[in-house]
Amino acid sequence: MLSIPINLNLPLTPRIVTSLPGPRAQAIVQRDRAVTSPSYTRDYPLVVSRGQGCMVEDVDGNVFLDMTAGIAVTATGHAHPEVVKAIQEQSERLLHMSGTDFYYEPMVELAEQLAIRAPFPQPQSNTGFPAKIFFTNSGAESNEGAIKLARYYTKRSLIVAFLGAFHGRTYGAMSLTGSKAVQRANFGPLVPGVTHIPYGTHASLDYLEQQLFSTILPPQEVAAIVVEAIQGEGGYIVPEDGFLQRIREICDRHGILMVVDEVQAGMGRTGRLFAIEHWGVMPDIITTAKGIASGLPLGAILARPELMTWPPGSHATTFGGNPVACAAGIATLRLLESGLMTNATQMGELLQASLTELHQRFPRVSPPRGKGLMVAVDLLDEQGNLDYKLRDRIIQEAFLRGLLLLGCGKAAIRFCPPLVIDSDQIQIALQIISNILSS
């Protein structure tokens, strides 16, 4: 085992003390290459030792400002003390006792907390909840379950999804995914019955209604339209005004279920618990994961109660709703509502304003888009075309300067930091990017 230096408290700004990757990191990368699947995507050789808030430290003592949050997962920041305490206390009592076969209170409590906050119609009875919850291990598993539930309830088989969408890499979720060819290549045949249309425009919905519904996609056989409120891996794309409302209307007219994937956009990232709330649209099913438990593997399907008619044994999971993960989820939800969603709104406005200034100084950076702390910019060439080479260069050089970034879409940089980020850290990140563009 390598000796790893650990500081008691991490600085709030980047600190690079070795060449990157450092010697300890290089050794671990070499060990990793010998034993792990080459299918993992590693953008740069970061070997993490520990994290605190928005900062992470590698095994050589280099400290980085994290604008990725582990792909929008560590919503409350790395190792938030209240989340850590909840995990420690629960792990001392019970680590596992499959919620498929037995009962334990953390699973029930988190389900109650999510159900009362679901953006679904309120029940007629004061004793009812507007949602029922099925817990999973991940976003992909949540989307797998949503496909099954939609087909089971409607007794229909067809599904509409969107180009650019990412819903996961398991077979059902991959069949919904329309993000990158490499994610589907050589894995066929996929789950049948999925039709993809362009995302986010009324022209796309015109095509669905005027062309597909009248030719190859009978609406009475469509079980669900599966859509991201803000498209994530596809580029942090915000849809046109009225797009999501129109999907709701189409679903209502044809008896189709509206399934909203909130895996990346949900759990406070946009300043609302669920991004769909920005549009005042009530879906039938919501899938979530990532930020729900601040880093522990947990996901959920939220559905209107009348939809969850599947009987015992028709859908289950061994680890979904693990008691330790649920305890982390309860703490996460409390923190989101006690200030972090407000901070996401405020810091998101500052981030977009700062990126707008960057665009004005550097025309090869597009104007920003997004909501809350789910923001992206495209990188452009001199002719205004998308330039993925420039995007990739900025991400690599940012790493060497102590800033962690991720791409999305064809040439976008996404900004999805922990929701505890402050204004000074946003300005540090933008200054690093500005210095790279100036060099």
CORQUISUL-V954464 format. One record per pair of residues at least 6 apart in sequence whose C-alpha atoms are under 8 Angstrom apart, sorted by sequence separation. I is the first residue (numbers start at 0). J is the second residue. If there is no record, write none. Layout:
# CORQUISUL-V954464
[[I & J] [I & J]]
This chain:
# CORQUISUL-V954464
[[49 & 55] [50 & 56] [56 & 62] [68 & 74] [96 & 102] [122 & 128] [135 & 141] [149 & 155] [150 & 156] [166 & 172] [167 & 173] [197 & 203] [211 & 217] [212 & 218] [229 & 235] [230 & 236] [249 & 255] [250 & 256] [265 & 271] [266 & 272] [267 & 273] [268 & 274] [271 & 277] [275 & 281] [291 & 297] [358 & 364] [368 & 374] [369 & 375] [379 & 385] [380 & 386] [397 & 403] [398 & 404] [406 & 412] [407 & 413] [48 & 55] [49 & 56] [55 & 62] [56 & 63] [96 & 103] [121 & 128] [122 & 129] [134 & 141] [166 & 173] [196 & 203] [229 & 236] [230 & 237] [250 & 257] [265 & 272] [266 & 273] [267 & 274] [289 & 296] [291 & 298] [357 & 364] [358 & 365] [367 & 374] [368 & 375] [378 & 385] [379 & 386] [397 & 404] [405 & 412] [406 & 413] [47 & 55] [48 & 56] [49 & 57] [54 & 62] [55 & 63] [68 & 76] [98 & 106] [121 & 129] [165 & 173] [168 & 176] [229 & 237] [265 & 273] [288 & 296] [289 & 297] [358 & 366] [367 & 375] [368 & 376] [377 & 385] [378 & 386] [379 & 387] [404 & 412] [405 & 413] [47 & 56] [48 & 57] [54 & 63] [55 & 64] [68 & 77] [120 & 129] [166 & 175] [167 & 176] [173 & 182] [228 & 237] [229 & 238] [264 & 273] [265 & 274] [288 & 297] [289 & 298] [367 & 376] [377 & 386] [378 & 387] [380 & 389] [394 & 403] [404 & 413] [405 & 414] [47 & 57] [48 & 58] [54 & 64] [55 & 65] [119 & 129] [165 & 175] [166 & 176] [173 & 183] [228 & 238] [247 & 257] [264 & 274] [288 & 298] [366 & 376] [367 & 377] [379 & 389] [394 & 404] [404 & 414] [46 & 57] [47 & 58] [53 & 64] [54 & 65] [119 & 130] [164 & 175] [165 & 176] [196 & 207] [246 & 257] [287 & 298] [288 & 299] [355 & 366] [365 & 376] [366 & 377] [378 & 389] [394 & 405] [45 & 57] [46 & 58] [53 & 65] [117 & 129] [164 & 176] [165 & 177] [261 & 273] [286 & 298] [287 & 299] [354 & 366] [355 & 367] [364 & 376] [365 & 377] [378 & 390] [394 & 406] [53 & 66] [115 & 128] [117 & 130] [163 & 176] [164 & 177] [165 & 178] [261 & 274] [286 & 299] [287 & 300] [354 & 367] [364 & 377] [365 & 378] [377 & 390] [114 & 128] [115 & 129] [161 & 175] [162 & 176] [163 & 177] [164 & 178] [168 & 182] [286 & 300] [364 & 378] [365 & 379] [53 & 68] [114 & 129] [115 & 130] [160 & 175] [161 & 176] [162 & 177] [163 & 178] [174 & 189] [228 & 243] [285 & 300] [286 & 301] [363 & 378] [364 & 379] [391 & 406] [28 & 44] [114 & 130] [160 & 176] [161 & 177] [162 & 178] [163 & 179] [173 & 189] [174 & 190] [259 & 275] [284 & 300] [285 & 301] [351 & 367] [363 & 379] [390 & 406] [111 & 128] [114 & 131] [174 & 191] [284 & 301] [285 & 302] [351 & 368] [362 & 379] [363 & 380] [28 & 46] [114 & 132] [171 & 189] [175 & 193] [177 & 195] [284 & 302] [363 & 381] [394 & 412] [25 & 44] [27 & 46] [113 & 132] [170 & 189] [171 & 190] [174 & 193] [283 & 302] [284 & 303] [24 & 44] [170 & 190] [175 & 195] [283 & 303] [363 & 383] [390 & 410] [24 & 45] [110 & 131] [266 & 287] [298 & 319] [390 & 411] [1 & 23] [24 & 46] [55 & 77] [110 & 132] [224 & 246] [265 & 287] [297 & 319] [298 & 320] [350 & 372] [354 & 376] [387 & 409] [388 & 410] [390 & 412] [52 & 75] [53 & 76] [54 & 77] [259 & 282] [297 & 320] [347 & 370] [348 & 371] [351 & 374] [387 & 410] [20 & 44] [52 & 76] [53 & 77] [142 & 166] [258 & 282] [261 & 285] [262 & 286] [263 & 287] [266 & 290] [297 & 321] [347 & 371] [350 & 374] [385 & 409] [386 & 410] [387 & 411] [19 & 44] [20 & 45] [51 & 76] [52 & 77] [142 & 167] [146 & 171] [257 & 282] [258 & 283] [259 & 284] [260 & 285] [261 & 286] [262 & 287] [263 & 288] [265 & 290] [266 & 291] [346 & 371] [347 & 372] [385 & 410] [51 & 77] [52 & 78] [143 & 169] [224 & 250] [256 & 282] [257 & 283] [258 & 284] [259 & 285] [260 & 286] [261 & 287] [262 & 288] [263 & 289] [344 & 370] [345 & 371] [346 & 372] [347 & 373] [402 & 428] [50 & 77] [51 & 78] [52 & 79] [139 & 166] [140 & 167] [223 & 250] [256 & 283] [257 & 284] [258 & 285] [259 & 286] [260 & 287] [261 & 288] [262 & 289] [263 & 290] [297 & 324] [344 & 371] [347 & 374] [50 & 78] [51 & 79] [138 & 166] [139 & 167] [143 & 171] [256 & 284] [258 & 286] [262 & 290] [296 & 324] [297 & 325] [343 & 371] [344 & 372] [138 & 167] [139 & 168] [140 & 169] [142 & 171] [143 & 172] [295 & 324] [343 & 372] [402 & 431] [139 & 169] [142 & 172] [224 & 255] [226 & 257] [228 & 259] [379 & 410] [400 & 431] [140 & 172] [223 & 255] [224 & 256] [225 & 257] [226 & 258] [227 & 259] [228 & 260] [231 & 263] [292 & 324] [295 & 327] [378 & 410] [24 & 57] [139 & 172] [160 & 193] [161 & 194] [162 & 195] [222 & 255] [223 & 256] [224 & 257] [225 & 258] [226 & 259] [227 & 260] [228 & 261] [231 & 264] [247 & 280] [292 & 325] [377 & 410] [378 & 411] [24 & 58] [158 & 192] [159 & 193] [160 & 194] [161 & 195] [162 & 196] [163 & 197] [164 & 198] [219 & 253] [221 & 255] [222 & 256] [223 & 257] [224 & 258] [225 & 259] [226 & 260] [227 & 261] [244 & 278] [247 & 281] [293 & 327] [377 & 411] [378 & 412] [397 & 431] [23 & 58] [24 & 59] [157 & 192] [158 & 193] [159 & 194] [160 & 195] [161 & 196] [162 & 197] [163 & 198] [218 & 253] [219 & 254] [223 & 258] [225 & 260] [229 & 264] [243 & 278] [247 & 282] [292 & 327] [293 & 328] [376 & 411] [377 & 412] [397 & 432] [23 & 59] [156 & 192] [157 & 193] [158 & 194] [159 & 195] [160 & 196] [161 & 197] [162 & 198] [219 & 255] [228 & 264] [244 & 280] [292 & 328] [375 & 411] [376 & 412] [22 & 59] [157 & 194] [159 & 196] [161 & 198] [199 & 236] [218 & 255] [243 & 280] [291 & 328] [292 & 329] [375 & 412] [376 & 413] [21 & 59] [199 & 237] [200 & 238] [201 & 239] [292 & 330] [293 & 331] [375 & 413] [397 & 435] [199 & 238] [200 & 239] [292 & 331] [374 & 413] [375 & 414] [393 & 432] [396 & 435] [198 & 238] [199 & 239] [291 & 331] [373 & 413] [374 & 414] [9 & 50] [13 & 54] [201 & 242] [291 & 332] [373 & 414] [374 & 415] [9 & 51] [11 & 53] [12 & 54] [17 & 59] [200 & 242] [204 & 246] [372 & 414] [373 & 415] [393 & 435] [5 & 48] [8 & 51] [11 & 54] [16 & 59] [199 & 242] [372 & 415] [393 & 436] [5 & 49] [10 & 54] [16 & 60] [17 & 61] [372 & 416] [3 & 48] [9 & 54] [15 & 60] [16 & 61] [229 & 274] [9 & 55] [15 & 61] [228 & 274] [372 & 418] [9 & 56] [14 & 61] [15 & 62] [228 & 275] [13 & 61] [14 & 62] [15 & 63] [13 & 62] [14 & 63] [12 & 62] [13 & 63] [175 & 225] [12 & 63] [13 & 64] [10 & 62] [12 & 64] [9 & 62] [11 & 64] [4 & 58] [178 & 232] [3 & 58] [4 & 59] [5 & 60] [178 & 233] [3 & 59] [4 & 60] [157 & 216] [159 & 221] [164 & 226] [157 & 220] [158 & 221] [164 & 227] [155 & 219] [156 & 220] [157 & 221] [158 & 222] [159 & 223] [160 & 224] [161 & 225] [155 & 220] [156 & 221] [157 & 222] [158 & 223] [159 & 224] [160 & 225] [161 & 226] [165 & 230] [155 & 221] [156 & 222] [157 & 223] [158 & 224] [159 & 225] [160 & 226] [164 & 230] [165 & 231] [266 & 332] [155 & 222] [158 & 225] [163 & 230] [164 & 231] [165 & 232] [154 & 222] [164 & 232] [165 & 233] [267 & 335] [272 & 340] [153 & 222] [163 & 232] [164 & 233] [266 & 335] [271 & 340] [163 & 233] [270 & 340] [163 & 234] [269 & 340] [270 & 341] [150 & 222] [267 & 339] [268 & 340] [270 & 342] [357 & 429] [149 & 222] [150 & 223] [267 & 340] [270 & 343] [349 & 422] [353 & 426] [149 & 223] [269 & 343] [270 & 344] [346 & 420] [268 & 343] [269 & 344] [343 & 418] [346 & 421] [350 & 425] [354 & 429] [361 & 436] [267 & 343] [342 & 418] [343 & 419] [346 & 422] [349 & 425] [353 & 429] [357 & 433] [146 & 223] [342 & 419] [340 & 418] [339 & 418] [346 & 425] [339 & 419] [166 & 260] [270 & 370] [269 & 370] [270 & 371] [153 & 255] [269 & 371] [270 & 372] [268 & 371] [269 & 372] [268 & 372] [269 & 373] [268 & 373] [149 & 256] [264 & 373] [145 & 258] [142 & 260] [138 & 262] [237 & 368] [236 & 368] [237 & 369] [235 & 368] [236 & 369] [235 & 369] [235 & 373] [145 & 284] [235 & 374] [229 & 369] [235 & 375] [145 & 286] [234 & 375] [142 & 286] [141 & 286] [141 & 287] [141 & 288] [268 & 415] [138 & 286] [138 & 287] [138 & 288] [268 & 418] [137 & 288] [138 & 289] [136 & 288] [137 & 289] [152 & 306] [118 & 273] [145 & 300] [152 & 307] [144 & 300] [152 & 308] [141 & 298] [152 & 309] [118 & 276] [140 & 298] [141 & 299] [142 & 300] [148 & 306] [151 & 309] [137 & 296] [141 & 300] [148 & 307] [136 & 296] [137 & 297] [138 & 298] [120 & 281] [136 & 297] [137 & 298] [138 & 299] [148 & 309] [118 & 280] [119 & 281] [135 & 297] [136 & 298] [137 & 299] [118 & 281] [119 & 282] [134 & 297] [135 & 298] [136 & 299] [118 & 282] [119 & 283] [134 & 298] [135 & 299] [134 & 299] [135 & 300] [133 & 299] [134 & 300] [132 & 299] [133 & 300] [132 & 300] [133 & 301] [132 & 301] [131 & 301] [132 & 302] [144 & 314] [130 & 301] [131 & 302] [130 & 302] [131 & 303] [235 & 407] [130 & 303] [131 & 304] [234 & 407] [235 & 408] [129 & 303] [130 & 304] [233 & 407] [234 & 408] [129 & 304] [232 & 407] [233 & 408] [234 & 409] [128 & 304] [131 & 307] [231 & 407] [232 & 408] [233 & 409] [234 & 411] [235 & 413] [234 & 413] [135 & 316] [136 & 318] [135 & 318] [136 & 319] [117 & 301] [119 & 303] [135 & 319] [136 & 320] [134 & 319] [135 & 320] [134 & 320] [114 & 301] [113 & 301] [72 & 263] [71 & 263] [74 & 266] [70 & 263] [74 & 267] [74 & 268] [71 & 268] [82 & 293] [106 & 320] [106 & 321] [73 & 289] [74 & 290] [77 & 293] [99 & 315] [106 & 322] [109 & 325] [72 & 289] [73 & 290] [74 & 291] [76 & 293] [99 & 316] [105 & 322] [109 & 326] [112 & 329] [71 & 289] [72 & 290] [75 & 293] [98 & 316] [99 & 317] [70 & 289] [71 & 290] [72 & 291] [73 & 292] [74 & 293] [97 & 316] [98 & 317] [103 & 322] [106 & 325] [109 & 328] [72 & 292] [73 & 293] [97 & 317] [98 & 318] [105 & 325] [109 & 329] [72 & 293] [73 & 294] [97 & 318] [98 & 319] [105 & 326] [108 & 329] [72 & 294] [97 & 319] [98 & 320] [95 & 318] [97 & 320] [98 & 321] [97 & 321] [105 & 329] [96 & 321] [95 & 321] [96 & 322] [94 & 321] [95 & 322] [94 & 322] [95 & 323] [93 & 322] [94 & 323] [93 & 323] [178 & 408] [89 & 322] [90 & 323] [89 & 323] [86 & 323] [89 & 326] [85 & 323] [86 & 324] [86 & 326] [85 & 326] [86 & 327] [85 & 327] [83 & 327] [82 & 327] [85 & 330] [163 & 408] [82 & 330] [81 & 330] [82 & 331] [75 & 331] [74 & 331] [75 & 334] [75 & 335] [75 & 339] [63 & 398] [66 & 402] [67 & 403] [64 & 401] [65 & 402] [66 & 403] [67 & 404] [63 & 401] [64 & 402] [65 & 403] [66 & 404] [67 & 405] [62 & 401] [63 & 402] [64 & 403] [65 & 404] [66 & 405] [61 & 401] [63 & 403] [77 & 417] [76 & 417] [74 & 416] [75 & 417] [76 & 418] [74 & 417] [75 & 418] [76 & 419] [71 & 415] [73 & 417] [74 & 418] [75 & 419] [70 & 415] [71 & 416] [72 & 417] [74 & 419] [67 & 413] [71 & 417] [67 & 414] [68 & 415] [66 & 414] [67 & 415] [68 & 416] [66 & 415] [67 & 416] [68 & 417] [66 & 416] [67 & 417] [65 & 416] [66 & 417] [43 & 395] [65 & 417] [42 & 395] [43 & 398] [64 & 424] [42 & 405] [53 & 416] [53 & 417] [64 & 428] [52 & 417] [53 & 419] [52 & 419] [53 & 420] [52 & 420] [19 & 399] [15 & 400] [15 & 401] [13 & 400] [14 & 401] [13 & 401] [13 & 402] [12 & 424] [11 & 424] [12 & 427]]
